[in-house]
Amino acid sequence: MKTKIAHLRKQNKLSQEELAFAVGVTRQTITSIEVGKYTASLVLAYKIAKYFGKSIEEVFDFSDLEGF
């Protein structure tokens, strides 16, 4: 799944580690989400979006999901 997390992080001058700490996960989790190797749970997606003051749809691209 594509996300805008890396862009939002850089725009806000945040490291992966800083974002990870803010939302309660490891830096490796943020890295995996950014490169598309891991799909965030709904709760984590909400936390990340809320952290940036965005909706989930503004941060995560659901267009590649089949059947939607």
N, CA, C and O atoms as CSV, one atom per row, in Angstrom:
chain,resi,resn,atom,element,x,y,z
A,1,MET,N,N,0.844,-1.174,0.000
A,1,MET,CA,C,0.000,0.000,0.000
A,1,MET,C,C,0.891,1.240,0.000
A,1,MET,O,O,1.853,1.329,0.764
A,2,LYS,N,N,0.565,2.175,-0.849
A,2,LYS,CA,C,1.325,3.412,-0.913
A,2,LYS,C,C,0.856,4.362,0.185
A,2,LYS,O,O,-0.320,4.400,0.547
A,3,THR,N,N,1.821,5.129,0.701
A,3,THR,CA,C,1.488,6.110,1.731
A,3,THR,C,C,2.227,7.418,1.454
A,3,THR,O,O,3.142,7.478,0.634
A,4,LYS,N,N,1.806,8.443,2.154
A,4,LYS,CA,C,2.477,9.744,2.083
A,4,LYS,C,C,3.270,10.008,3.356
A,4,LYS,O,O,3.629,11.150,3.644
A,5,ILE,N,N,3.544,8.953,4.117
A,5,ILE,CA,C,4.202,9.122,5.409
A,5,ILE,C,C,5.586,9.742,5.249
A,5,ILE,O,O,5.917,10.693,5.957
A,6,ALA,N,N,6.397,9.225,4.336
A,6,ALA,CA,C,7.753,9.760,4.155
A,6,ALA,C,C,7.696,11.240,3.796
A,6,ALA,O,O,8.458,12.043,4.334
A,7,HIS,N,N,6.803,11.596,2.894
A,7,HIS,CA,C,6.655,12.999,2.491
A,7,HIS,C,C,6.249,13.870,3.682
A,7,HIS,O,O,6.820,14.939,3.897
A,8,LEU,N,N,5.270,13.411,4.446
A,8,LEU,CA,C,4.803,14.175,5.598
A,8,LEU,C,C,5.893,14.291,6.663
A,8,LEU,O,O,6.047,15.335,7.297
A,9,ARG,N,N,6.635,13.219,6.849
A,9,ARG,CA,C,7.737,13.255,7.822
A,9,ARG,C,C,8.760,14.302,7.432
A,9,ARG,O,O,9.163,15.127,8.252
A,10,LYS,N,N,9.181,14.266,6.168
A,10,LYS,CA,C,10.210,15.204,5.692
A,10,LYS,C,C,9.696,16.640,5.735
A,10,LYS,O,O,10.434,17.563,6.080
A,11,GLN,N,N,8.433,16.815,5.385
A,11,GLN,CA,C,7.820,18.142,5.423
A,11,GLN,C,C,7.830,18.710,6.846
A,11,GLN,O,O,7.965,19.917,7.047
A,12,ASN,N,N,7.686,17.820,7.820
A,12,ASN,CA,C,7.666,18.226,9.230
A,12,ASN,C,C,9.012,18.048,9.919
A,12,ASN,O,O,9.118,18.187,11.138
A,13,LYS,N,N,10.044,17.738,9.128
A,13,LYS,CA,C,11.416,17.563,9.640
A,13,LYS,C,C,11.488,16.561,10.791
A,13,LYS,O,O,12.105,16.810,11.827
A,14,LEU,N,N,10.827,15.405,10.569
A,14,LEU,CA,C,10.815,14.329,11.559
A,14,LEU,C,C,11.625,13.144,11.063
A,14,LEU,O,O,11.619,12.836,9.871
A,15,SER,N,N,12.308,12.491,11.959
A,15,SER,CA,C,12.979,11.234,11.608
A,15,SER,C,C,11.966,10.098,11.748
A,15,SER,O,O,10.910,10.260,12.359
A,16,GLN,N,N,12.306,8.962,11.179
A,16,GLN,CA,C,11.448,7.785,11.349
A,16,GLN,C,C,11.351,7.439,12.824
A,16,GLN,O,O,10.286,7.049,13.303
A,17,GLU,N,N,12.440,7.576,13.540
A,17,GLU,CA,C,12.452,7.245,14.962
A,17,GLU,C,C,11.535,8.166,15.764
A,17,GLU,O,O,10.842,7.710,16.673
A,18,GLU,N,N,11.527,9.453,15.435
A,18,GLU,CA,C,10.659,10.400,16.139
A,18,GLU,C,C,9.181,10.084,15.897
A,18,GLU,O,O,8.373,10.107,16.825
A,19,LEU,N,N,8.843,9.792,14.654
A,19,LEU,CA,C,7.455,9.435,14.349
A,19,LEU,C,C,7.077,8.128,15.039
A,19,LEU,O,O,5.993,8.008,15.610
A,20,ALA,N,N,7.969,7.163,14.982
A,20,ALA,CA,C,7.704,5.868,15.621
A,20,ALA,C,C,7.420,6.044,17.108
A,20,ALA,O,O,6.466,5.470,17.634
A,21,PHE,N,N,8.240,6.829,17.778
A,21,PHE,CA,C,8.054,7.077,19.205
A,21,PHE,C,C,6.698,7.745,19.458
A,21,PHE,O,O,5.992,7.386,20.401
A,22,ALA,N,N,6.342,8.710,18.621
A,22,ALA,CA,C,5.096,9.460,18.800
A,22,ALA,C,C,3.859,8.574,18.666
A,22,ALA,O,O,2.850,8.815,19.329
A,23,VAL,N,N,3.930,7.549,17.813
A,23,VAL,CA,C,2.758,6.694,17.595
A,23,VAL,C,C,2.888,5.325,18.264
A,23,VAL,O,O,2.000,4.483,18.129
A,24,GLY,N,N,3.983,5.100,18.980
A,24,GLY,CA,C,4.117,3.890,19.786
A,24,GLY,C,C,4.547,2.632,19.066
A,24,GLY,O,O,4.137,1.532,19.438
A,25,VAL,N,N,5.378,2.781,18.024
A,25,VAL,CA,C,5.902,1.616,17.308
A,25,VAL,C,C,7.418,1.763,17.161
A,25,VAL,O,O,7.997,2.744,17.627
A,26,THR,N,N,8.051,0.797,16.521
A,26,THR,CA,C,9.493,0.882,16.303
A,26,THR,C,C,9.800,1.612,14.995
A,26,THR,O,O,8.938,1.735,14.125
A,27,ARG,N,N,11.020,2.085,14.870
A,27,ARG,CA,C,11.467,2.723,13.632
A,27,ARG,C,C,11.342,1.759,12.468
A,27,ARG,O,O,11.001,2.162,11.356
A,28,GLN,N,N,11.620,0.481,12.721
A,28,GLN,CA,C,11.538,-0.529,11.670
A,28,GLN,C,C,10.112,-0.646,11.127
A,28,GLN,O,O,9.918,-0.883,9.935
A,29,THR,N,N,9.126,-0.481,11.991
A,29,THR,CA,C,7.731,-0.525,11.546
A,29,THR,C,C,7.448,0.628,10.598
A,29,THR,O,O,6.827,0.432,9.554
A,30,ILE,N,N,7.893,1.817,10.947
A,30,ILE,CA,C,7.689,2.988,10.078
A,30,ILE,C,C,8.393,2.771,8.745
A,30,ILE,O,O,7.827,3.057,7.689
A,31,THR,N,N,9.620,2.270,8.786
A,31,THR,CA,C,10.358,1.985,7.551
A,31,THR,C,C,9.582,1.005,6.684
A,31,THR,O,O,9.423,1.232,5.485
A,32,SER,N,N,9.101,-0.071,7.272
A,32,SER,CA,C,8.368,-1.102,6.526
A,32,SER,C,C,7.088,-0.555,5.907
A,32,SER,O,O,6.736,-0.924,4.787
A,33,ILE,N,N,6.392,0.315,6.621
A,33,ILE,CA,C,5.172,0.917,6.079
A,33,ILE,C,C,5.525,1.831,4.907
A,33,ILE,O,O,4.853,1.816,3.875
A,34,GLU,N,N,6.575,2.622,5.072
A,34,GLU,CA,C,6.968,3.563,4.018
A,34,GLU,C,C,7.369,2.873,2.721
A,34,GLU,O,O,7.094,3.391,1.638
A,35,VAL,N,N,8.009,1.721,2.813
A,35,VAL,CA,C,8.455,1.016,1.597
A,35,VAL,C,C,7.429,-0.001,1.097
A,35,VAL,O,O,7.662,-0.678,0.095
A,36,GLY,N,N,6.303,-0.109,1.787
A,36,GLY,CA,C,5.233,-0.979,1.327
A,36,GLY,C,C,5.373,-2.446,1.689
A,36,GLY,O,O,4.686,-3.290,1.114
A,37,LYS,N,N,6.251,-2.765,2.633
A,37,LYS,CA,C,6.423,-4.160,3.059
A,37,LYS,C,C,5.463,-4.545,4.178
A,37,LYS,O,O,5.305,-5.725,4.491
A,38,TYR,N,N,4.832,-3.557,4.773
A,38,TYR,CA,C,3.934,-3.797,5.900
A,38,TYR,C,C,2.744,-2.858,5.772
A,38,TYR,O,O,2.910,-1.679,5.456
A,39,THR,N,N,1.556,-3.370,6.014
A,39,THR,CA,C,0.357,-2.547,5.999
A,39,THR,C,C,-0.023,-2.248,7.443
A,39,THR,O,O,-0.176,-3.156,8.260
A,40,ALA,N,N,-0.169,-0.989,7.737
A,40,ALA,CA,C,-0.503,-0.576,9.101
A,40,ALA,C,C,-1.896,-1.070,9.486
A,40,ALA,O,O,-2.803,-1.125,8.656
A,41,SER,N,N,-2.044,-1.422,10.747
A,41,SER,CA,C,-3.374,-1.757,11.259
A,41,SER,C,C,-4.229,-0.490,11.223
A,41,SER,O,O,-3.709,0.617,11.087
A,42,LEU,N,N,-5.518,-0.662,11.345
A,42,LEU,CA,C,-6.415,0.485,11.345
A,42,LEU,C,C,-6.074,1.438,12.485
A,42,LEU,O,O,-6.079,2.656,12.305
A,43,VAL,N,N,-5.783,0.890,13.645
A,43,VAL,CA,C,-5.448,1.717,14.809
A,43,VAL,C,C,-4.167,2.507,14.550
A,43,VAL,O,O,-4.107,3.703,14.838
A,44,LEU,N,N,-3.149,1.849,14.010
A,44,LEU,CA,C,-1.890,2.537,13.733
A,44,LEU,C,C,-2.072,3.571,12.629
A,44,LEU,O,O,-1.522,4.669,12.721
A,45,ALA,N,N,-2.830,3.245,11.593
A,45,ALA,CA,C,-3.093,4.197,10.510
A,45,ALA,C,C,-3.771,5.444,11.077
A,45,ALA,O,O,-3.434,6.567,10.701
A,46,TYR,N,N,-4.724,5.239,11.979
A,46,TYR,CA,C,-5.421,6.360,12.611
A,46,TYR,C,C,-4.448,7.213,13.415
A,46,TYR,O,O,-4.486,8.441,13.334
A,47,LYS,N,N,-3.574,6.570,14.193
A,47,LYS,CA,C,-2.604,7.311,15.010
A,47,LYS,C,C,-1.675,8.145,14.138
A,47,LYS,O,O,-1.396,9.302,14.453
A,48,ILE,N,N,-1.197,7.562,13.044
A,48,ILE,CA,C,-0.283,8.278,12.150
A,48,ILE,C,C,-1.010,9.461,11.507
A,48,ILE,O,O,-0.490,10.577,11.487
A,49,ALA,N,N,-2.194,9.217,10.991
A,49,ALA,CA,C,-2.959,10.290,10.357
A,49,ALA,C,C,-3.264,11.406,11.353
A,49,ALA,O,O,-3.100,12.586,11.043
A,50,LYS,N,N,-3.706,11.029,12.539
A,50,LYS,CA,C,-4.034,12.015,13.573
A,50,LYS,C,C,-2.795,12.817,13.955
A,50,LYS,O,O,-2.885,14.024,14.180
A,51,TYR,N,N,-1.652,12.168,14.031
A,51,TYR,CA,C,-0.405,12.860,14.383
A,51,TYR,C,C,-0.134,14.006,13.408
A,51,TYR,O,O,0.298,15.086,13.811
A,52,PHE,N,N,-0.392,13.760,12.125
A,52,PHE,CA,C,-0.146,14.768,11.098
A,52,PHE,C,C,-1.356,15.693,10.873
A,52,PHE,O,O,-1.291,16.601,10.044
A,53,GLY,N,N,-2.450,15.467,11.602
A,53,GLY,CA,C,-3.630,16.294,11.442
A,53,GLY,C,C,-4.359,16.037,10.131
A,53,GLY,O,O,-4.970,16.940,9.559
A,54,LYS,N,N,-4.288,14.794,9.662
A,54,LYS,CA,C,-4.893,14.404,8.383
A,54,LYS,C,C,-5.891,13.280,8.610
A,54,LYS,O,O,-5.924,12.667,9.677
A,55,SER,N,N,-6.709,13.018,7.588
A,55,SER,CA,C,-7.573,11.841,7.624
A,55,SER,C,C,-6.748,10.644,7.149
A,55,SER,O,O,-5.699,10.811,6.527
A,56,ILE,N,N,-7.221,9.459,7.442
A,56,ILE,CA,C,-6.517,8.249,6.999
A,56,ILE,C,C,-6.377,8.252,5.477
A,56,ILE,O,O,-5.330,7.885,4.943
A,57,GLU,N,N,-7.439,8.668,4.784
A,57,GLU,CA,C,-7.416,8.672,3.316
A,57,GLU,C,C,-6.404,9.666,2.754
A,57,GLU,O,O,-5.931,9.490,1.632
A,58,GLU,N,N,-6.069,10.693,3.504
A,58,GLU,CA,C,-5.073,11.663,3.051
A,58,GLU,C,C,-3.644,11.132,3.194
A,58,GLU,O,O,-2.727,11.632,2.543
A,59,VAL,N,N,-3.459,10.126,4.038
A,59,VAL,CA,C,-2.126,9.581,4.292
A,59,VAL,C,C,-1.903,8.251,3.571
A,59,VAL,O,O,-0.802,7.977,3.093
A,60,PHE,N,N,-2.943,7.433,3.495
A,60,PHE,CA,C,-2.829,6.100,2.906
A,60,PHE,C,C,-3.610,6.026,1.602
A,60,PHE,O,O,-4.738,6.511,1.521
A,61,ASP,N,N,-3.010,5.418,0.577
A,61,ASP,CA,C,-3.643,5.289,-0.738
A,61,ASP,C,C,-4.280,3.907,-0.851
A,61,ASP,O,O,-3.580,2.899,-0.946
A,62,PHE,N,N,-5.606,3.867,-0.840
A,62,PHE,CA,C,-6.343,2.616,-0.896
A,62,PHE,C,C,-6.717,2.210,-2.323
A,62,PHE,O,O,-7.411,1.212,-2.513
A,63,SER,N,N,-6.278,2.952,-3.308
A,63,SER,CA,C,-6.702,2.714,-4.689
A,63,SER,C,C,-6.218,1.377,-5.258
A,63,SER,O,O,-6.796,0.875,-6.223
A,64,ASP,N,N,-5.183,0.806,-4.683
A,64,ASP,CA,C,-4.673,-0.464,-5.208
A,64,ASP,C,C,-5.343,-1.690,-4.592
A,64,ASP,O,O,-4.985,-2.820,-4.923
A,65,LEU,N,N,-6.311,-1.478,-3.697
A,65,LEU,CA,C,-7.025,-2.594,-3.099
A,65,LEU,C,C,-8.061,-3.124,-4.078
A,65,LEU,O,O,-8.833,-2.355,-4.651
A,66,GLU,N,N,-8.076,-4.428,-4.267
A,66,GLU,CA,C,-9.030,-5.035,-5.189
A,66,GLU,C,C,-10.428,-5.061,-4.583
A,66,GLU,O,O,-10.595,-5.257,-3.380
A,67,GLY,N,N,-11.415,-4.863,-5.426
A,67,GLY,CA,C,-12.792,-4.975,-5.004
A,67,GLY,C,C,-13.376,-3.733,-4.366
A,67,GLY,O,O,-14.486,-3.780,-3.837
A,68,PHE,N,N,-12.651,-2.617,-4.403
A,68,PHE,CA,C,-13.169,-1.375,-3.798
A,68,PHE,C,C,-13.284,-0.291,-4.825
A,68,PHE,O,O,-13.701,0.822,-4.503
